[in-house]
Amino acid sequence: MKKILLFTLMTFFVQTSFSQNLSDTTIVEYSKNSPKRFSFATSFLNFGGILWTTTPNLNEFLKAKGIPTCNFSSVIPLIGSYQVNRLKLNIEVYTGIMNTPEKSGVYSNLLGLELGLFSTEYAVFADRNNYLYLSLGIGRADYKQTITVLSTQSTTFGSALQTGSGQAIILKNESTFLDFGLEILNRTDKKTFWQSIKAGYRYGLKNSSWNSQLVNLTDTPSDRISSFYFQYLINLPYASNLSHTKNSN
């Protein structure tokens, strides 16, 4: 049963190999002479994944005020990797944005900017063309929730500056998190790039208050910000070994 499940997971993916003599179904045997691999990964699409961010206390506060909320956002990730045998070290940044529809002259958007995610992935399965990774990482993200109050009344610029007509309130929060993920990666038929699907959970380590740099707010809620994510990635690899010879496979 386990072999059937594993074969099903790997049906859509193929992966690169560390030896020219391995067949497509041979398990990779690693050694100190196995080539080290650098790769750059992104989506090359309008979005590389979906992020569902949990901010329950802020959402409840906004809903009580009649302000629409949304937790889903599209994400564009950029990932640099260095692989040694079964271990893969990643540095990742991403930007994600969510916009809500206008309701009663008010709408909001949530922008997430991950300043740095450092993770280690271990290949629990590897053949010539397929990898199955488990990953563990730590990172920090900045979140910005902008609440915009629209106004249809005509007014002068000076009056708008004094009264705050058509104002936007910007809330900010920082989150340090642990990242737990599962990635399935393959090498395509043309062997010039890899593709992968990754899913995971980011657990916020601290419950922190939302705040604003522009105004002193005294009643803002606090959240332990966590998130679930799903990514589809295109990986551009480069392989070398200690003698700087390239592996053509």
N, C-alpha and C positions, 0 to 999 in steps of 0.2 A: 504494500500500500504506500509506503514511504517513497519507493522508487517511482511509482506512478505519479504521485503528487509532485515530486521533484522534476520529472520529465515534463509534466504539464506546465510548470512554472517557467521552464527553460525553452518552451516551444517557440516563443517570440524573440528570443535573443541568441546572439552568437558572440564569441569573445576571442580576444587575441591570445597567442600562445607564446611560451618562452623557449620553445625548441623547434627547429625546422623538421624534425623527424616524427613529430607526434601526429597521429591521425585525429580527425575531428571529434572522436569520442574518447580519446585517451585522457586520463586524469593527469594533470600537470605535476611533474616532479621538480620541486624547487631545489636550488643549490646556490652556493655563494657566487657562482658564475652566471646566474640568471640575470638577464638585462634589467636595469632599473628603468622605470617608466615615468615620464612627465606627461601630464595631460591638462588640457583646458576644456572646461565644459560649460555650455550654456544652451539655450533653447533654440535660438535663431527664429523664434516665433514672437507673436505679440505678447504671449505669456509663456513661461516655462513651467508653471505649476499653479496650484491652488493652495491657499493658506486660510485656515479657519482659526481665528484668534478669539480667545475667550476673555472678555472684559465684562463679566456679569454685573458687577456693582455699578459701573458707569452706565451700562445699558439700562439697568433698572431706573437709574436717576433720570436719564434722558427720556425714557418712555413715560415716566410720571409727568414730564413736562410737555408731552405730545410731540417729541422730536424723534424722527425715524432713526433706526439703528440697523446695522448690518455687520456681520462678522466675517464674511467671505471676501477675499481679495485675490486678484491675479498677481502673480509673482514672476519676476525676471531674475534668475540666479546666475551668478558668475562663480565658477569653482576652479581652483587650481589644485592639482594632485601630484603626489610623488609616491610611486609604488615600489616597495622592496619585498620580493617574494609574496607572501600572502597579506602583508600589511600595506595599507594605502593611507597616506596622510593628506588631509584636505584643509584648505583655507577657502572659506566661502563668504561672499557678500550677496545681498539681494535687496531689491526694492519692491514693495507691494503696495497697491492702493485700492481702496474701496470707496465708492460713492453711493449714497442713498438717494432715492427719489425725493423730490420736494414735497413737503406736507405742511399745509397751513403757513406757507411763506418761510419755512425753515428746512434746511437740509444739512447733512454733515458728511464728512469723509474722514477715513482713517488711513494714514500713511505709515508704513512700517519700514524702517531702514535698519538692516542688520549691520552693525559696525564690524563684526568679526565673529566667525564661527570656526573653531579649530576642532577637527574630529579625526578619529582613527577608525578605519574600517578593516575588518578581518574577513578574508575569503573562506567561508566554511565549506564551500564547494568551488572547484575550478577545473574545467577541462580546457581543451584547446580554444574554444570559442565562447565559453559561458562562465560567468562568475555569479556567485551569490554571496553578498556581503552583509555582515552585521556591523553597525557603527555606533560609536559613543563619542559625544563631543560636548564642548562647553562654549557658550557665546554670549554676546550682549546685543540687545536691540533697543533702538529708540522708536517710540510710537508717538504720533502726533494726530490728535483728533481735532478737526476744525469744524465748528458749528457756525453756520452762516444764517443770519436773519435778513431776509429780503425785504425791500421796501418799494412799493409802487408809486409812492407820492413824490412829486417833484420838490426838490429842495436845493439850496445853494451849497456850494462846496464848503464854505466856511461854516454854515449851519450843520452840515453833516459831520464835520470834524468836532463840533461842540457837543452835539446830541448823540453821536454814535449811530445815527441812522444808517441802516444797511450794514451793520457791524458784523464782524467775524471774531469769534472767541476761539483761541487756539489753546488746547490742553496738551500737555506733554507728560510722558512717563518713560522710565527706563526699566529694562528687565534683563537680569542675568538668568540664563537658563541652562539646563542640561538637555542634550539632544540625543534621542534614541531613534535609530533608523534601520531600515532594511532596504537594500538596493540589489536589483537584478540587472546585470550588464551583459551586453553581447557585442561581438564583432560582426559587422555587416558583410554581405557577400563580396563587396568590392574591397574590403579589408583596409579601407583608407580612414574610416572613422568607426567609433563605437556608438551605441545607443543604450540608454539605461532608463529604468523607472525606479524612483525612490520614494518611499513613504515613511513617515515618522511622526514623533511626538516631541515637543519641546516643553519642558516643565519649568515654570518660573520659580526661582529660588527665594524670592522676597515679595512680600505684600507691600506695595508702595503707593503713595497718593498721587493722583493726577494734579498737576499744577500748571500755572501760566507764568511766563516770563514778563507779561505786559501788565498784569493786574493782580493784586493780592486777593486771592479767593480763599474763603474760610470754610466752605461747605462741600468741597469736592470729595468724591468717594475715592477709595483705594482699591486696587486690584492686584492679585497675583496673576500676572499675564502668562498664559500658556497657549500653545497652538498645535494643531494637527496640520500636516502638509503632505502634498503629493506633487512630484516633479517628474517631467519627462525631459531628458537631457540628451544633447549631442556632444560626444566627447572626441576631441582631436588629440591623438596620442603621439608621443615621440619616445622611441626606445633606444637605449644605449647600454653598454656594459662598461666595466672598468677600463677596458682597452679602447673604448670609444668606437667599437665596431657596431654597425647597425644590424638589427635583426630584420630581415626582409619579410618574414612571415607575420 
